Amino acid sequence: MSAPAAHRPTPADLARPRPKPPTPTPKPAASRPSRPPRVDGMVTAADAVRQGQLHHGELLRQMFEQGIRISAMNANTRLVALTLLGYANFRTGEIHTRWRPAPEQLAIATGLSTDQIHVQLRVLTDRGWLTEFTLATGPRAGQPCWRLGIPMAVLQQLRDRAARHAKQDR
């Protein structure tokens, strides 16, 4: 007899909200194990998808476009990411609530269905290209905001690429 086939996730599964895991009770500081030192060159998966910080002189808009091009994401995800870039502040990557497009607007702009848009937004969030946060200061404090960013792993690839090109130009 063969074992029953495992459930294969579909795009509809990705669009469904995930149940939140129970929050663990914090351990006392004395019993917390210290973080193991990172070996040079080794990056954890969480570090790879964390949004990187741009250096002085690096432009978010330019770096984001290049990063999307070299990413291994599918065409629909890239299309949604580049469409969101049109709504974002070119320096910070923030998309404030006032200019934040609804899934229906993104569907019209991209030619995808709203369900596909929800899936692509989830993919962008899971891979570190899009984060949602709450504004802390200013007249819109307390409102949710999106921020486009470049995952650290991709940002490092872009910097290495730029260094190779600069070296070849010499």
Secondary structure as UniProt FT lines:
FT   HELIX           11..15
FT   HELIX           29..31
FT   TURN            40..41
FT   HELIX           45..49
FT   TURN            56..57
FT   HELIX           60..70
FT   HELIX           75..87
FT   TURN            90..92
FT   STRAND          94..96
FT   TURN            97..99
FT   HELIX           103..110
FT   HELIX           114..126
FT   TURN            127..128
FT   STRAND          130..134
FT   TURN            139..142
FT   STRAND          144..148
FT   HELIX           152..169
//
